[in-house]
């Protein structure tokens, strides 16, 4: 549901066993994505451009998750710890001071390790 007007995806824990992808790109009013612990088959979460997003849930138990795109999510208050097998896309230059440190460009965390890849070089 890209470009939706949702403010929250859902409240509480839902039966999400069949869910493989979440695509809420550019949902400008989205404030939070609630509990995902039941989404055991989820592979990709795309929240690119969700500028109002403030909270992202803990995903450490999601073994099949491979990509989380948070680029353009400029109002996130804090981020959970991401497993090493998840590619995280985000723009650090737009985060509030103290959330992730000094301004940088669009970076990706490489799966299988915690090294950063500068996508603007």
Secondary structure, 3 states (H helix, E strand, C coil): CCCCCCCECCCCCCCCCCCCEEECCCCCCCCECCCCCCCCCCCEEECCCCCCCCECCCCCCCCCCCEEECCCCCCCCCCCCCCCCCEEEEEHHHCCCCCCCCCCCEEEECCCCCCEEECCC
